[in-house]
Amino acid sequence: MGTAPTQCPSGITANFHAKFDNRTEFSCSSFPFTLNLSKLNSHPTSKGLVNKIGSLPDIDDLFWEKVPTPILDVVENPTHLKSLSIRELKLLADEIRLELSSTMSKPQRSFKASLAAVELTVALHYVFHAPVDKILWDAGEQTYAHKILTGRRILMPTLRQKNGLSGYTSRTESEYDPFGAGHGCNSISAGLGMAVARDIKGKRERVVTVINNTTTMAGQVYEAMSNAGYLDSNLVVILNDSRHSLHPKIEEGPKTSINALSSTLSRLQSSKSFRKFREAAKDVTKRICMGMHELAAKVDEYARGMMGPLGSTLFEELGLYYIGPVDGHKLEDLICVLQEVASLDSMGPVLIHVITEENQCSEDKQKKVTVEKQQEGLSLNDIYSFSNDDHCRTYSDCLVEALVMEAEKEKDIVVVHAGIEMDPSLKLFRERFSDRFFDVGMAEQHAVTFSAGLSCGGLKPFCIIPSAFLQRAYDQVVHDVDRQRIPVRFVITSAGLVGSDGPLQCGAFDITFMSCLPNMIVMAASDEDELIDMVATATRIDDRPVCFRYPRGALVRTDYPIHGGSALEIGTGKVLVEGKDVALLGYGAMVQNCLKAQALLSKLGINVTVADARFCKPLDIKLLRWLCSNHDILITVEEGSVGGFGSHVAQFIALDGQLDGRLKWRPIVLPDNYIEHASPKEQLALAGLTGHHIAATTLSLLGRTREALLLMC
């Protein structure tokens, strides 16, 4: 095939040889650019990356407004940082910030956390020797600069897109990601495991973990710190504090200030001579007597607590040597402290408290973006928070409005929320009922048992937790709620596939793990009307726990009116469309896709019944028997894993003898694998849960295979 020039944004011209060969050249008047795919595929920093991603994105997605980045352009991997001067490192940090602002603002992704961590990331890769030294991150949102410096810069525009880069650290994506970032709070535990494995094997690599304010709310962080203090393995924990406070509630805690004195003290605390002097003093006091040693330890802790911010002695109590606070945007201080810590052969666990600013941005870039966006009628706050007035109403909006209506009638209703961040919709309830709203952060286990205690005290708690985060509190759900038959009302948000957040926050398992509990009532809303009714239903259940789920995203109807809910009869579904050939029994949001399949099949002359189960437990036995008796084919559809709604239906109809005759039953569930990040529509297609997939399954069961294949083309 010949060469076909393509005009791209910013005057860039691309020449393609065939579709994509190993070398594609791009050129423009302002900068030369060559993308060598063979080099990328073989480069050690991109080990397995191209194979994992599969193919590069469309050319329109690869390009963004080019800003001059002369230093960053020559940094292909962290090794190239070692030869740079402090001045050049500062310029590099500015260029990374410009790069992030250019690449991330176009698709409107939040990147504040990564902007705050730019200097910290540069310092880490300058001092330590990744991938031999292990650098672990708790939160994926902090790692974009890390991805840029570790060979993934060219693919940053594909972040969170289908076949693109993950929004989190990923072991399969890069050798510079030694551990996958989970829902936060896992890096210290994993890092400690690596440190102990290193010690047992007699190796010498450094292990560094980076946590943030959000993850300090999770109990696993303190469990890991306590164990690290006991084991005394060499481990560096960095607290990236962008809130300037160690207090759980920033509005109630004093701000941690950074000044010349604190900078000097941090350098002193981390210095080799000071640490050796301190260890020598410990040995001397031990030899004199144990009482003297304990007294000296208390004096040391008290004196260093006086120097550090409020809360810093907690880390000392857990066995970590506290250093800080350190200015997270002053590279000289960061590098000095990290070099001193890295130079010690035996130091035990250390916590470095780094103060950063989330709104860090190059002044020139910020001014430029401000002018451009103000011309479009947007404020700077709009630019960096990505808020706008054209907010699509979501299921969460509907839920909160329903909760407010019920709370106005029922004074005992309280709301407990847990997760990484609070949904903006919940602010309405908090403003109306501030004394009846509790946001506990990343403390899901506490949230569940706290809700159980509230219920025992005579209140009616609604415990709102995203599906993926409820997994962390399952033991509490079993023993503190269900086993004791305590009426806690679980609202399971972000149920099912979650688009760009991929498998990390996918709510695939809640139907299965909640419906197997003996006392739990399990529901799922198919639309906004049912969601409101389920809020009303849960309010009236006072003798056992109940849960209901709803998906992430916009409402089914755009013109949705606000109205009060009606309590549903427990264990009852409903028929939406009555046919005779095939029965589609949908659960939750998949009812809408069953209706789409019915519309497709009706055009082919197939009469389809569509039923909305509403309840997974207890099942509507009367509805199931009617569907089995009046149809030759029954298909159950759910946006959940194997073992959920379809399994409960199969259990009943098998024991009831419904499968002994002519009935064909097929379940459609999420596949038995993790579905990577993509758009919601793309994920549904990958999972085989679209209306077309449901219709094709129906046609196959009817023996109309050719039509099924044509439908999927």
N, C-alpha and C positions, 0 to 999 in steps of 0.2 A: 504494500500500500504506500502511496505517496505521502508527502508531508503536507499537513493542512494547518495553516496558521489560524490561531484563535485569538480574538481580542478579549482581554480580561480587564478587570478594574484597574484604575490608576495608570492606564496607558501601558500595561504589561502585555506582551505578546508571547503566546505559548506555541511551540511547534511540536506536534505529536507525530511520532513514527508508529504507524499502525494504531492500535488502541492505546497501548502503553508498552514501551519496551523498557529495557533496564536503565536507559538514560533519557531523561526529558529535560530540555533546556528552556529556560524562561529568560526573557530579556526585556528591559525597558530603558528609557532614557536616564532614569535616576539611579538604577542599580542593576548590576548583573546578578543573575541567580541561576544556579544549576542544581537540580534535584537528581542525584544519582541513586537510583533505587537499589542497584546491586551493592553499592557501598553501605547503604542503610541496612540492607539485609544481612551483611556480613560484619557490621561494626559491633564490637563487644558490648557497647552500651545499649544496643537495640536487639539483644539476643532474643530471638523468638517473637519479636514485636511485629514485624511485617507478616509473619505467618499467622499470628493470632488475629491481627486486624483484617487480614485477608486481601483487601484492596484499598487503594487510596481513595479518598472521597472525590466528588465531582470537583472540577477545577474552580468553579465559582465558590466552593466552600474553602478552598485552600488559601485564598488570598484575602488580605485585609489591608487597611491603610498602612503603608510601609513607613516606619519612622527610623531615623538613623540609629543604628546600634553597632558601631564599629567593634567594640570589645566583645560584645555578646556573639557577634558573627564568627569570631575565631575560637569561641569556647564550645567544643564539641562534646566534652565530657568533663567531669570534675577535676581531672588531672591537670587540665590547662589553667586552673585557678592558682595552682601552686607558684607559678612564676610571676603572678601579678603583684604589683605594689598595693599598699593600702589605698592610695589615691585611685588607682585603676579599679580596685575592688569597689570603691564607692561609686565610681562611674558605672561599673557593671550593675550594681544594685539599682541605680536610676534607670538604666536601659531595660532591665528586667521588669521594672515597674511600668515603664512605657509600653513594653511588649504585652504585658498583661492587660493594660488599659486598652490597647488597640485590638487584641484578639478576643478578649472576653466581653467587651462592651457591645460588640456587634450582635451576638446572639442573646444579649441581656442575661448573662449568668452572673451570679453573685461571686465576687472574688475578693471581697474586703479582707477576709482572713489571710489570704495569700499575700495581699499587699502588705499586711502587717508583718508577715514573716520573711520578707525578702532578705533583709540584712542578716537575720538569724540563719537562713538557709545558706547564704553565701559563706558566712563564717563557719558553719558546720562542715561544708564541703571543702573549705580552705584548710581547716585544721585536721580533720579526720580523713581517712583514706578509704572511702567507699569504692567498691562494694565489699572489700575485705573487712573494714569496720562496718558495723551494722547501724543504720539510722532508721529508727521506727517512728511512725507518726500515728497519733490517735485519731485525728480528724482529716479526712480527705481534702476538705476545703482549704487547708493550710499548705497543701503540697504542690500547688501549680508551679511555683518557682523551682521547686525540687525536680519536677518533671522536665522543665525547660533546660535545666543544667545537666540532666542525665540522658541526653540524646533523644528527647521526644519533642523538641521545639517545633519541628516542621508539622507535627501532627496535632498540635494544641487546638487548632480550629475544629478538630473532630471530637473534642472532649464531650463525653456523655451522649454521643450520637451512635447510631447503629454501625457496628464494625469499627468504631473509633476508640479513642483512649477512654479508660475508665475515669470516673470522677474521684476515685480513691486510689490508694496504693494497691498494687496487684502483683503477686509473685509471678504470674504467667506473663506479665507485660514487660517487666524489666528486672535485671539482676540487682539493680539498685533499690528495689523494693523487697526487703527481706521478709516482710510479713504484711498481710492484707489488713488494711484499716477496717475494723468492724464498725459497730455503732458507738465507737469511742470507748475509752477506759481499758483497752486490751493491751496497749503497747508496753506498759511496765511489766505485766505478767509474762508476756511473750519475750520481752527483752531480758528479764531475769532468767527465764529458761535457757535462752541462748548464752547468757553469761555463765551459768552453772555448767552447761554443756562444754563451753570453752575451757573452763577450769579443769573439768574432768579429763578432757582430751589433751591438756597441756598446751593450749594455744594462747595467743597474746592479743587477739584483736579487741578493739574497743566496741562497746555496745552503748548506743545513745538512744533514748526515747524522748519524744516531744509530746507533751500533753497541753491542754488549754483549760480555760476557766470552766467550760461546760463539763468536761470530763471529771473535774474535781468534785462534782456532785455525786458521782457514782461510787458505790461502796467497793467495787473491785479494785479501784485505784489504791485505796488505803489498805486493803488486804494484801495487795502486791507490795506496797511500800513496807508494811510491817514484816513481811517475809524476807524482803530484800535486806532490811536492817538486821534481821536475825542471821541470815546466811552470810552477810558481809562480803558479798562478791562485788567486784569492781563493776559499777553501773552508773551511767550519767543520766539523770532525769532532768529535763528542761521544762519548766513551767512557762509557757508562752502566755503571759498575763496581759491581755488587751483591755481588761476592765480596770486595771490599776488598783485592784483590791482582791484580797484573799477572803473577804466576807461573802457569804452565799448570796446576799441581797445587796447589790451595789449601792442602792439608794440609802442603805442603812449603815454601810461600812465606810471607814475613812479611806481617802485616796492615798495610794503609795506614791511618794514623791521621789524623783531622781535629781540628785544634785552632785556637786563635786565631792562632798564628803562620802555619800553613799557609793559613788563610783570608786573612790580610793579604798574604802573598806572592803568592797567586793574584790578588788584586785588583791588586797592583803589576805582576805579569807582564802582565796584560791592559790596563793603563792606557795611554792614548794617549801621555802624556808619556814613560813608560818606553820604549815601543816606538819613539818618535821619537828619543829619546836613543840607543837601541841602534843604530838605522839610521845616525844621524849618526856614531857611533863607528866603525861599519863603513867608512863613506866615508873618514874620516880615516886609518884604518890602511891602507886600500887605497892612498891617495895617498903614504903614507910609503914602504911597500914591501910586496910580496906576502907576504914572510916574516912581517912584523909582523901583517898581516891574518890569516894562518893561525894564528899564535900566539894572537892575540886571540880568534879563533873557538873555539879549543880551550879557552882559559880560560873563555870565556862558557859553553860547553857543560858544562865540568866543574863550574863554580859552580852552574849551574841543575840539574845532575844531583845535586849534593849536597842541594839543596833539595827535589827531587822524590823520589818513591818509587822502589824498585828496579825497573828496566826502563824508566823514563821516557826515558832517553837514546836508546833504540831509535828513538823517534819523531823525535827531533832528527836522528839519523843518516839517517833516511829523508827528511828535508827539511821536517818539520812543526814548527811552533813550539809547544812544549808549555806548557800552562797547567794548574796543578792541584797537588794535588787540591782539589776544591771540594765542599763539603757539598751533596749533591743534595736535601736537605730543608730547606735554609735559603734561602728565596726571595730575601732581600736580596742574598746573595752571588751566587746564580745570575743574577739580573737585572743586577747591577753588572757582572759579567764579560761576560755576553752583550751588554750595551749598549756596553761599551768595544770589544769585538771588532767589533760591527756598525757602529760609528762610523768605523772606519778605511777609507779609500778604497782603499788598497793595502797589503795585509797578507800576501798569500800564504796558503798552507794553514796552518791552526791546529788543534791537537788540544786539546780541553778535557776533562780527566779529572774526571768527576763520580762521587762516592761515594754510593751509595744503599743502602737496606735493603729487601729483598723482603718482609719481614713487617710493613711499615708498615700500620697500621690504627688508626682512631679508637679510643681507649681505651673510650669509652662503647659504641661499636658492638661492640667485641671482647668486652666484659663481657656485653653483652646476648646476643650469639650464643653465648658460652660457656655461659651459664646455660641457654639453650634447648636447646643440643646435649647438655649434660651430663644434662639431663632425659631425653634420648633415648639416653643411654649412650655418647655420643661424647666423645672428648678434643679439646682445641683442635688438636692435631696432626692428628687425623682431619679436622677441619673444613677446614683449609687445604691439606692434602695430598690430601684426598679419598680416603684409603685406607679400606678396610673389610675385615671378616673374611669377607664373602660373595664372595670373589674367584672369578670364573669362570675355570676353567682354560683357558689359551689355547694356540695352536700354539707360541708362544715358550716356554711352560713345558715343553711336550713336547720341543721341540728341545733345550733346555738339559739336561733329564734324560737324553736320549739321548747328548748330548755327554759328560756326566759319566760315563756307563756305558762309553762307548768310551775316554775318557781314562784310566779306571782300568785298562783292559786294554792300551792303547797309550800308552806314555810319551812318544812324539814328537808327540802331538796338542797344538796350541796354538790359541788363539782370538784373533783380531784383530777389534775392533769399531770401526766408524766411523759417525758420524751426529750429529744435534743432541743427542740425549740417549740414555743407555743404557737399554735395556729392563730393568725391575726383575728379570725372570726371570734375567738374566745374572749377577746377584749370587751365585747359587748356585755357578756355575762359578768365579767370581772367589774366593769364599771357600774352595772346595776346592782350587783350583790357582792360587794368587795369582801364582806365578812363570811361569805359562803363559797368562796372560790380559793382553791389551794393548788398552786403550781409548784411541784416538787423537783422539777428538772429531771436529770437522768438518774432517777431513783425509783425505778419501776417496782422493785420488790417492796420498798417502803410504801409506795402508793397503794398497792393492793392490800397490804395488811393494815395500813392507816385507814383505808376505806372500810375494811371489816370492823375496825374499832369504832368508826363513826356510826356504822350501822348498829352495832351493839349498844351504842349510846342513844339510840332512838331516832337517828337521822336517816335520810334516804340518799346515799351517795351514788353519783354517777362517776365512775372511774374511766376517764378518757385516755386511751393509750393506743398508739399506732400498732398495727398487727405485728410487725417485725420486732417491736420493742416489748410487746407483751410476752414474747418467748422467754425473755430474761427473768420474768416473774412467775413462771409456771408453777414452781414448787409452792409459792404462796397462794396461787389460785387454787391449787389442789387442797392443801392442808389448812390454810387460814380462812378459806371461803367455802369451797364446795363441800368438803368433808363435814364441816360444821353447819352446813345449810344456811349460811348467813346471806341475807338479801343484799348483795352488792350488784349494781347495774353496770356491766362492762360495755363501754362504747368503743368498738374496735374500728379505728380509722385507717386510711390507706390500705384497705383490704384488696388483695389481688395484685395485679401488675401495676408498677409505678413508673413506667417510662424511663427517663434518664437516670434515675437512681438505681436502676438495674436490680440485680439479685440481692444487693445489700439491704434494701428497705422493702423488698417485695413481701407482700402479705399472703404467702402461699399456704400456710400451715394452720391458721387459726381455726378453720372449720373442723379440721381433723382433731386437733388437740383440745378443743373446747367441747365438741360433741361427744367425746368418749367419757366425759365426767358424769357420774350417776345423777347428780342433782341439778345440773345446769340446763336451763332453757336456752336454746340456740336459734336465733333469727337472722335474717338478712333482708335488707330493703332492696326492692327492685327499682324504686324511683323515689322522688322527694315526698310524695304523699305517704308512702309506706314508712319512710323514715320518721315522719312526724307521728304517725300512728304507733310506731314502735317505742318512741319516747313516752307517749301516753301509756302504752301497755306496760313498759318497765316500771313506770311510776307506781302503778297499782299492784305490782307483784311484791308481796311482803313476806313470803314464806320460803323463798329459795333464791339462789343467784340466777341472773339472766344476762345474756350478752346479745348484741346485735352488731352487725358489720355494715360498712358502706365504703365505696371506692373513693379514691382520690379523683378530683376533677370536677367539671361543670355539671350542672343539673341537666336532667333529661329535657325539661321544658324551660325555655328562656323567659316566658311570661308568667313565671310561677307566682301565684298570690300567697300571701301569708295568712294562715288559718290555723285553728286549733285542731289537735289530733283526737282520734277516737280509739279507745282500747280495742285491740284485736282479741278474738277468742283464741285461747292458747291451742296450738296444734292444728290450725286450719289454714288451708291454702285456698286458691280460687282459680276458676277457669276463665281465661281472658278471651280465647277464640276457640270455638267448638268445631271440630271436623270429624273425620271417621277413619282415615287411613293410618295416620301416624300421630303419636302423642309426644310433644316436646315438653318436658317438665324442667323448667328453669329454676335456679336458686340464686337470689340476689340480683346483682347487676346483669347477669347473663340472661335474664328474662327478656331484656331489650334485644339481645342478639337472636333469641329464639323467635321473637316477633319478626325480625328482619328475615330470618330463614323461612318463616311461614309465608311472607310476602313473595319471596323468590319461588317457593314451591307451588304456590297457588297459580302462578303464571304457567306452570307446567302441568296444571290440572290435578294437583295432589291436594287433597283436603287434609289439613293439619290442625290438630288441637294444640293449643298453647296454654299451659297451666303455670301458675306462679306458686311455688311451694311455700314461701314465706318462712316456714319452720323446718329446720333440720332435726330438731329434737324438742318436743315430740313430733313425729311425723303425722301428717293427715292421712290416717289409714283408710278412711272412707273414700277420699279423693284417689288414693293409689289403687284401691280395688276397682273403682269405676274406670280409671284409665286403662288398667290391665284387661278388664272385661270387654271393653268397647273398642280396643285397638289391637292391631297385630304387632305393632312396633312401639316400644317405649324407649325414649332417649332422655337421659338426665344430663343436664349441662350445668357446670359450676366453674367458677374461677378460683379453684383451690386444688390442692394436691390429692393424690390417691389416698383413700381412707376417710374421705369426708362425706358429703351429702350423698353421693352416688353409692357409697358403700353401705350407708344406713338403709337406703332404698333397697339395695340388693339383698341385704340381710332379711328385711321384712318380706319381700315378695318371694324369696326362696323358701322361707319357713312357712309362708302362707300358701304355698303350692302354686303360685302364679306362673312359675317357670316350668311347670310340668307339662304344659300344653303347647299351644301354638305361639305364644308370646315370644318375641325377640326383644331383648333388653341390651342396650349399649350405653356405657357412661362416656361422657366427654369431660375430661379434667385437664388440669395443667400437666404437661409432660414431666417425666421423672428426671428432670435436669434443671439447672439454673439458667434462666433466660437473661441474657446480657442486656445492658442498657441500649435503648432505642426509643423511638416515639411510641406512645401507647398503641396506635394503630399497627405499627410494625410488630410490637410485642404480641398483640393478640393474633396476628397472622402467624407468627412463629409458633405460638402455642396451639394453633388450630382451633381457636375459639370465636372466629368471626361468623357472621351470618352465613357467608358462603361456605365455610367449612362445615357448619351444622347441616346446611342443606345438602352438601355433597355426601355427608355421612348417611343422611336419610335416603338419597338416591341409590347409594351403594347397597343398602339393606333391602331396597325394593328391587334390586337386580338391574338397575338402570346405570350401569357403570360408565358407559360412554358419556351420558349426560352429566354425570358427576365430574368426570375429567374436564369436560367443556366448561362447566361452571367455575372450575378453579383456574382456567387459563386466563 
